[in-house]
């Protein structure tokens, strides 16, 4: 008779005094690896605004070596069990008959380029434009349509108004679309402030594209400047192109204001009277190079008006 093989301890180990670890059920145990590991911050792994799939994909990308390809095709090959697709987003501020040709071309090009299904999302800020954009675009002859495009349209008629930060964090994509589509809403200030607050604890790889997408989606509406102001209040969490542009603008404005004060101080110290019109022209000028030239002339000018004279 074979010798029996013991595969389990004769009894459960006695609990250690003070140990609160559950003795039954599925529990989590940390095990530190000595090699072959990647450190991922809890702000990503435990992020409440991302789905489990998004967190897993982000963790996978961060674990890859520098220079690894993470394009759509490569991720689709790595995870064949998923259903990848290309999302094309178009911000449409008004009706544009040219889009009946450009949208099908864009979708066909992306499908041919990546070999994946393409979803066209059109984001509108008024109901009339949204209804126009939702109409199918048919290409072909009357007897036989070769291609029919059906865009997915988001507008103020089907997007919620999100002014709760916790709600925005649960679905940042929805909160972004809601902010863009409600650009003309009287409460757009509260909507944008909510989105900005929700992004403060979001990883840069997610926050940066949302900041840019929101800025582009708002277009030239007054809400766009309000968004820029919100991002400028605290851009430490964001290194997007727009936030860098805002920082550069702030530095330029600071330099211009400093030179304006220097010009007026030099003229004052020299005992030269500065008429209101001259003072207004100096303070209204925001060009650092022009102010620099005026400052140099202020040192020797016989009158305040003389600093504007071209030599």
ZAMARGU-4260 file (C-alpha; in steps of 0.2 Angstrom, whole numbers, plus 5000, padded with zeros to 4 digits):
<rodrens>
0) 5000/5000/5000 | 5007/5017/4995 | 5012/5030/5008 | 4998/5043/5010 | 5003/5060/5004
5) 4999/5075/5016 | 4993/5090/5006 | 4985/5100/5019 | 4989/5104/5037 | 4980/5094/5050
10) 4971/5109/5057 | 4969/5127/5053 | 4983/5138/5061 | 4979/5147/5077 | 4975/5165/5075
15) 4989/5177/5080 | 4983/5189/5094 | 4978/5206/5087 | 4977/5199/5069 | 4961/5205/5061
20) 4963/5195/5045 | 4947/5185/5041 | 4948/5166/5044 | 4936/5161/5030 | 4930/5167/5013
25) 4940/5174/4999 | 4954/5186/5006 | 4968/5196/4999 | 4986/5193/5004 | 5000/5204/4998
30) 5016/5196/4992 | 5031/5206/4988 | 5040/5201/4972 | 5059/5203/4971 | 5060/5205/4952
35) 5049/5207/4937 | 5037/5219/4944 | 5030/5237/4941 | 5025/5250/4954 | 5008/5257/4950
40) 5001/5270/4961 | 4985/5267/4971 | 4977/5283/4963 | 4976/5273/4947 | 4973/5255/4954
45) 4959/5261/4966 | 4952/5275/4955 | 4934/5276/4958 | 4930/5285/4941 | 4937/5272/4930
50) 4930/5255/4925 | 4939/5239/4930 | 4943/5236/4912 | 4951/5254/4910 | 4961/5251/4926
55) 4967/5234/4920 | 4972/5242/4903 | 4981/5256/4911 | 4990/5244/4922 | 4995/5233/4907
60) 5002/5249/4898 | 5012/5255/4913 | 5020/5237/4915 | 5027/5237/4897 | 5045/5242/4894
65) 5049/5259/4887 | 5047/5260/4868 | 5034/5246/4868 | 5020/5249/4855 | 5003/5252/4862
70) 4993/5257/4847 | 4976/5251/4844 | 4981/5237/4833 | 4994/5230/4845 | 4982/5231/4860
75) 4969/5222/4849 | 4981/5208/4845 | 4986/5207/4863 | 4968/5206/4870 | 4958/5196/4856
80) 4944/5193/4868 | 4939/5211/4868 | 4929/5220/4855 | 4940/5235/4850 | 4934/5249/4839
85) 4940/5266/4834 | 4930/5281/4841 | 4930/5296/4830 | 4924/5312/4839 | 4917/5327/4830
90) 4912/5343/4838 | 4898/5351/4827 | 4893/5369/4832 | 4881/5371/4817 | 4874/5363/4802
95) 4887/5360/4788 | 4882/5352/4772 | 4900/5348/4768 | 4900/5335/4782 | 4889/5323/4771
100) 4905/5320/4761 | 4919/5322/4775 | 4911/5311/4788 | 4909/5295/4777 | 4927/5298/4770
105) 4934/5299/4788 | 4925/5284/4794 | 4931/5274/4778 | 4949/5280/4780 | 4950/5275/4799
110) 4942/5258/4795 | 4955/5255/4781 | 4969/5262/4791 | 4966/5251/4807 | 4955/5237/4801
115) 4943/5240/4815 | 4925/5245/4817 | 4923/5264/4818 | 4910/5273/4828 | 4907/5291/4824
120) 4902/5302/4839 | 4895/5319/4834 | 4894/5331/4849 | 4882/5346/4847 | 4877/5360/4858
125) 4860/5364/4852 | 4845/5353/4848 | 4843/5358/4830 | 4861/5354/4825 | 4859/5338/4834
130) 4844/5333/4825 | 4852/5337/4808 | 4868/5327/4812 | 4858/5312/4817 | 4851/5310/4800
135) 4858/5295/4790 | 4870/5299/4776 | 4867/5288/4761 | 4880/5287/4747 | 4876/5278/4730
140) 4862/5279/4717 | 4844/5280/4720 | 4841/5262/4716 | 4855/5255/4727 | 4864/5263/4742
145) 4882/5258/4742 | 4886/5266/4760 | 4875/5272/4774 | 4882/5281/4789 | 4873/5283/4805
150) 4882/5294/4817 | 4880/5293/4836 | 4874/5310/4841 | 4876/5318/4859 | 4867/5335/4862
155) 4859/5344/4876 | 4843/5335/4873 | 4850/5318/4878 | 4865/5322/4889 | 4863/5325/4908
160) 4867/5341/4917 | 4881/5335/4930 | 4885/5347/4944 | 4890/5334/4957 | 4908/5330/4958
165) 4906/5312/4964 | 4894/5309/4950 | 4906/5316/4937 | 4920/5305/4944 | 4910/5289/4941
170) 4910/5292/4923 | 4922/5305/4917 | 4918/5302/4898 | 4900/5306/4901 | 4904/5321/4912
175) 4915/5328/4898 | 4902/5325/4885 | 4889/5333/4896 | 4900/5349/4899 | 4903/5351/4880
180) 4885/5349/4875 | 4878/5361/4888 | 4890/5375/4883 | 4876/5387/4881 | 4867/5381/4897
185) 4865/5395/4910 | 4873/5384/4923 | 4888/5380/4912 | 4899/5388/4925 | 4894/5375/4938
190) 4895/5361/4925 | 4913/5365/4920 | 4918/5368/4938 | 4912/5351/4943 | 4922/5343/4929
195) 4938/5352/4934 | 4936/5347/4952 | 4933/5329/4947 | 4949/5329/4937 | 4960/5334/4951
200) 4963/5317/4958 | 4964/5309/4940 | 4980/5302/4933 | 4988/5314/4920 | 4986/5301/4906
205) 4967/5303/4908 | 4966/5321/4914 | 4976/5329/4900 | 4966/5322/4885 | 4950/5327/4894
210) 4956/5345/4897 | 4960/5346/4878 | 4945/5338/4872 | 4934/5350/4883 | 4943/5365/4876
215) 4941/5360/4858 | 4923/5355/4861 | 4918/5372/4868 | 4925/5380/4853 | 4924/5399/4853
220) 4909/5400/4865 | 4911/5411/4881 | 4911/5394/4891 | 4928/5390/4883 | 4937/5405/4892
225) 4928/5400/4908 | 4936/5383/4906 | 4953/5390/4903 | 4951/5401/4919 | 4946/5385/4929
230) 4961/5375/4922 | 4973/5390/4926 | 4967/5391/4944 | 4976/5374/4948 | 4985/5366/4934
235) 4998/5357/4945 | 4988/5341/4941 | 4988/5344/4922 | 5002/5345/4909 | 4991/5347/4894
240) 4996/5358/4879 | 4982/5370/4885 | 4988/5371/4903 | 5005/5375/4897 | 4998/5388/4885
245) 4989/5396/4900 | 5005/5396/4910 | 5015/5404/4896 | 5001/5418/4894 | 5002/5421/4913
250) 5021/5423/4912 | 5019/5435/4897 | 5006/5445/4906 | 5017/5446/4921 | 5032/5453/4911
255) 5021/5465/4902 | 5014/5472/4919 | 5031/5473/4926 | 5038/5484/4912 | 5022/5495/4912
260) 5026/5499/4930 | 5044/5502/4926 | 5040/5514/4913 | 5029/5525/4924 | 5041/5524/4938
265) 5056/5530/4927 | 5045/5545/4921 | 5039/5549/4939 | 5057/5549/4946 | 5063/5560/4932
270) 5049/5572/4936 | 5040/5570/4919 | 5021/5573/4919 | 5012/5558/4912 | 4995/5563/4904
275) 4980/5552/4906 | 4980/5547/4887 | 4999/5542/4888 | 4996/5532/4904 | 4981/5523/4896
280) 4991/5519/4881 | 5006/5512/4891 | 4994/5501/4903 | 4984/5495/4888 | 4999/5488/4879
285) 5002/5470/4881 | 5017/5468/4870 | 5033/5465/4880 | 5045/5470/4866 | 5036/5486/4863
290) 5036/5490/4882 | 5054/5486/4882 | 5057/5500/4869 | 5047/5512/4878 | 5056/5509/4894
295) 5073/5512/4885 | 5066/5529/4878 | 5059/5534/4895 | 5076/5535/4902 | 5081/5550/4890
300) 5064/5557/4884 | 5060/5575/4887 | 5042/5572/4888 | 5030/5557/4891 | 5024/5558/4873
305) 5042/5556/4866 | 5043/5538/4872 | 5031/5533/4857 | 5042/5542/4844 | 5050/5531/4832
310) 5068/5535/4828
</rodrens>
